[in-house]
Structures are given as C-alpha cells and as structure tokens.
Amino acid sequence: MSSNRRTILLRVRVAYLAILLFSFGVLYKIVRIQTVDGGKWKKKAESIGLQYRNVKATRGNIYSDNESLLATSLPFYKLAIDPSVPDDKVYKKGIDSLAYLLSRHFKDESVLDYKRKINNARIEGRRYLRLNRQKINYLDKKEMSKWPIFREGRMQGGVLFEKVDERFHPFSYLGYRTIGTTDEENRGTVGLEYSFNKYLTGRTGKALYQKFSGGNWKPVFDGTEVKPKNGYDIVSTINVDLQDVAESALARALYAHDADYGCVVVMEVETGEIKAISNLSKNSRGKYWESYNYAVGDQGSREPGSTFKLASMIALFEESRISLIDSVETGDGEMKFYDQVMKDHKPGGYGKLTVQEIFEKSSNIGTAKLIVKEFGDDPSKFTDRLKKMGLTEPLGFQMVGEGKPYIKTPKDSTWSGVSLPWMAHGYELMMTPLHTLTLYNAIANNGKMIQPLIVKEVKSADQVVERFKSKVINPKICSDVTLVKVKEMLEGVVQRGTAANISDSYYQIAGKTGTAKHVVNGRYTNKYYTSFAGYFPADKPKYSAIVVIDDPKGYRIYGSDVAAPVFKEIADRIYALDMELNNPFQGQDVMAGIFPVVRAGNQEELRRICNEFGISNHMDTESTWTKASISNNAIKWKSLDVNENVVPDVRGMTLKDALFILENKNMKVKFSGLGRVTDQSVLPGVSVNNNNSIELKLG
C-alpha cells in the first residue's frame, strides 16, 4: 500500500514540475516577445496591416468672462464603408437608393459612378472604401444613418463615420490672435491655445487599426481600445463686448493714419483682469489683421517715450521734497546734455514751467533737468527706484512669449553721460505696452501693482479644476503723498495738457501721451511710436487702458493726435455700456427718498414729472430725448443721441419710449421682464443697417 502511495506521489510531483516548467517557458516567451523580439513582431504586424494608432481627444473650449464661447471643437465626419459587410439581400435592395442619395448630397459624381465604385470594391473584396473626401457635420451624419444599407449600422451595414474635430471661433476673427490657433495634431500654436495647451489638449487614446489599399486605415474595434480623455475648458477674462469696442476703434484709427501696426489693452483696475486685447498689423494687401501679439511679446517691446515720465516723476517725488508748484526754466526748447541736444515739442520752448506743467505739457527738457538734478551724482538711485517699483522684471504673464523689460543701470557697458536724461523721458530702455499699462493700473489701484490676468479658471464641465488670481507684484509702489501728486498730474494732462482734446464733461480721464522716435541703424528717424496710457473714471477708476499706434503717416504723428482719441473712443463706449459707470442713481443711498426712479426718456415728460414732484431740474439741451444725472441736489438733463444711422442707448427708458425710438428705426424689438430697460442686446453706436432686431431686458 505504501509502495502505491509513493508511486502516486512521485507521479504527482513529476506532473507538477512539468506544469511549472511549462508555465515558466510560457512566461519566458511572453517576456521575450514583448522585450527582445517586440520590434520584430511589431514590424510584422504593420506589414500585415495592423497597428495601434492614437485616437485624438476632443480639445477643451475657450470661454469669455461670461462663458460665451470663444473657441470650440465641432465634430465633423469622414464617410467610409466596408462593402464586404452587408449580406446580399441588404446590399441588392439598397445599393441603387444609396448611390442616388450619395450623388444628391455630395453633387460631385453621378449615381452610376457611385454605384460602380461601391460594386467594384465589393467584388474585389476591399474592406475599406472612402466614399467622399468632403467632411460631413453631425446633422448630416444623423440623416445618413437612416439611408439604405447605412441604417444597418457598422456591424451589418459596414458604414464608418470617422470623427474629425475642427476648431471653430463663434465670433470669427474677434480676438483671433489672443485666442490662438491649433495645428492638424490638435496642438495649440499661438495665443491661449498654445499657452494653455496642457489643459486644453486632453489625453490621447489608442485603438487597433487595419490598413487597406490606398493608405487608408479602418478601426478594428476589438475591445482593446483605450478611450481618449477630453481636454479641460478654460474661462478667460476677455469681455466680448469690450473686445469688439477696442478692436473696432483700433482698426478705424490704423486705416485713418495708414499706420504699420497698433495694439490696445483694457484692464480692470482692481482685479487685473484683461477685458480686451487687440493687435492689428498691416499685411501685404494693405489690410489689418492679427499676426503678432505686440501688447505682450518681444517685438512689441519698444522705447515707450513720454508715458515713462510717470515712472520718472514717481522716483523724483519719492527721493526728494519737490512740489508740484516748484518751477524749472526749460529755456527756448533746446538744451545740450554732454554731446547730445535735447528738444521740446514746442518751437521756441516753454520757458519757465512748474513741475505740474512740465508733466502736462510733456516737456522733455524739464523732466530731464529735474531727474539729472536729483540723481546726476548717483544715477543708481534712479534705477534702483525703478527696480523697487517692479519695472525691471517680467510680469510673469500667463501667456507664453512675454517680452522682458530692459532698463539699463550705470553698470551696463552702454551707459553714458546722456543715459540718465534720456531715460527720464522714455529712451534708452525697452518696455512692452502691457508692462507700461501695469504701472498706470497701479496708480489707479492706489499704489498696488498687480499681475495682469487673462485666464481665471480651468473647468471640467461645471467643476472648477483650477482657479487663478492676480498676484501682487508690489503692494505699494510709492507713498500716499506721491500718489496724490501723480494722480493730479495725470488728470491735468487731460484737463489742460497734451491730451486736452479728449477731455469729457461726463466723466474724467487720467493719463499720459507718449511719442517716441524709431531707431534705425543706431540713429533716430522721423518715424514715430505713439501711445496713450491711463484710466477712467479718474475719481473712481474701474478700467485702465493703453493704446499704441506705430508709425502713423500724415501730419498727425503724435500721441495726442493719434493714440489719445482712440483711448477716448474706447472709454466712451465702455462708459455707455457699463451701467455701474453711467447709471447716476445706482448705489446713491444718500439720495433715497429725494429723487424718483428717473433715468432717461422724453424731455418734456420727464421735466413735467419732476416739476410735479417739486424736484429741481435743469436742461442743458433742447434735445427731445434726454438722460438724467445728479448735480448737487438737482437733476441735470443731458442730450441722448438718437442718430438715425446708429442704435441708440435706450437703457433707463420705459418700454414705451424705447419701443417708439427703436421701431421708428424699423427695428424688430423683443423684450422680457417688467420696469425700465436695463440691458439691450445690440450695443449703442452700432449701425442700424446691420442689426434689424434687438432684445431688451426690463427690470
């Protein structure tokens, strides 16, 4: 008995050992195939037409500040068929109708041609036939899925709808360069598409494909495919309405002055959010389009000219006790510093000027004399002060390709005796328009310099994946005393100085003009780089902006004539659009119980109402339609433009008045809500001819 047991145990052990050795052999073979022989078998698989290929993920969307779509991926499809899949009954019954429908839809081949092409492929045993190179949309796909043979689906009808995503910009070329573009591999190439590519691109999947004649690949769908993970969405700070305003104003000015290029940036003062950014340059056909981001990139980094005088004055006030009423003799408009002659814009010069007037009139000589007097013995004090402000380092902007500022120091090999006086008025240094704007925004923001922001959120559907906020570059670029002085100077430029042509009675703008000569082969030429940087309303700033127009032609070639009016046009439109700015009663709690809810409407009717209630009101205009504003304890009526050719601003009006004005312009009006008009779908100032309908919101 024991002998039999030993025999059985021996056999079991031998069998176990054989199985174990076999298992190790299989494992060894698997490892060898995957590692040592992997390349050989991979080539073998490719030679018989099987290959794992990447499946692109759907790229994420780009949204505006209110989540309007700026860029999205729309699904399109390539239509193909495996003609060997349908059985004879289905094929014979449906081929004639299918050929007819294909010919009618694509309109490129006859019914007979389509039928012959599919029949030949079926006879030859081909497993893949591209029916047409035209792409079809989702609605076409849905309709074609009901066609004969196709209605049997992929497994029984052989139809293949190969998805191809295409990037689409709902607002066409609005903000095109800032939003950016993608290549055929679904990767961002410029703009936000490039800078946020890692969020937008998603994760690529894989699937097994089989290669057929003609170089076409057909998915096998064997269950081993790895699904792609779609990209995240990003929410930008761009406001579509403000972007349209900025871009339109810039384009008009560029055409009017035949300039080389121009850019505009509009920023929200408190948050640093960029609400509009436009860059337009002239192409070979004389048209303007967005080809480069001059506001941010290296090519836009230039000698800023007189807009830099703000930084010089801040340094001066911080390092000295000089006041706005101190005076300086600027002479006859020409002054020699070492071997170089500096000139003022006015022929014959300005003579004696106060510090305030030097800034308002943009006297180069006056500014240079002040800076040389204070910092001439130790120029590093001046450059150190600029560094403390935050002007010498990049902003760390969210978009790739930010230009670096260049502000030389006495240690640089290029420093000379004229460097300090020339730097004082914006030469021998380089800054991008965005960096200059950041300085002006800091003044509007009570001295706090913050990093500009253009993307505020990354989202997956409704879930926030990452949220961005502006970083503080410098919590206080100067003292409160200096802040008061430079604010007064900036307001004076518009009230009495070089930008007096953009002064406005409704609200106050603060800012500075800039005009710098081009340098060609080391010499200054008579080509100019013009700019205006500032903020509004000056008493309670909400927006800051910069306008740059390069090389304007004609007799108007200075910042005051070229860039400043564009700033004014943009500011006016924003002021009209933003109810927080132009609504004279919003937030006026101290007036509660004194004034009724009077906004805008027919002059005679509003006047009669106020007189009936005993409310003091004054008419500055004889216009039929007016808008209300508060002046002390009275209502002051201002003219409301209802020009025949443009859409008027009807916000604040009763529905009756708004309907009367708009319908007299042959506009179709839709409205919702009760009360007065709070919002209108078409911006004021837009041509009526292009907008025959408008929606009003009441509240």
Secondary structure, DSSP 4 states (H G I P E B T S, - for coil): -HHHHHHHHHHHHHHHHHHHHHHHHHHHHHHHHHTTSHHHHHHHHHHTTEEEEEEPPPPPPEE-TT--EEEEEEEEEEEEE-TTSS-HHHHHHHHHHHHHHHHHHH-SS-HHHHHHHHHHHHHTT-S-EE--SS-EEHHHHHHHTTSTTGGGHHHHH-EEEEEEEEEE-TTTTTTHHHH-EE-TTS-EEEHHHHHTHHHHS-B-EEEEEEEETTTEEEE---S--B--BPPPEEEE---HHHHHHHHHHHHHHHHHHT-SEEEEEEEETTT-BEEEEEEEEE-TTS-EE--S-TTTBGGG-B--GGGGHHHHHHHHHHHS---TT-EEE-TTSEEEETTEEEE-SSTT---EEEHHHHHHTT-HHHHHHHHHHHHTT-HHHHHHHHHHHT-SS----SSTTBPPPEE--TTSTT--TTHHHHHHTT-SEEB-HHHHHHHHHHHHTTT-EE--BSEEEEEETTEEEEE--PPEEES-SS-HHHHHHHHHHHHHHHHTSTTGGG--SSS--EEEEEEEEEEETTEEEEEEEEEEEEEESTTS--EEEEEEEES--SS--SHHHHHHHHHHHHHHHHHHH-HHHH-TTTT-GGGTTTS-S--EEEHHHHHHHHHHHT--EEES---SEEEEEEETTEEEEEE----TTB----TTSBHHHHHHHHHTTT-EEEEESSSBEEEESS-TTSBGGG--EEEEEE-
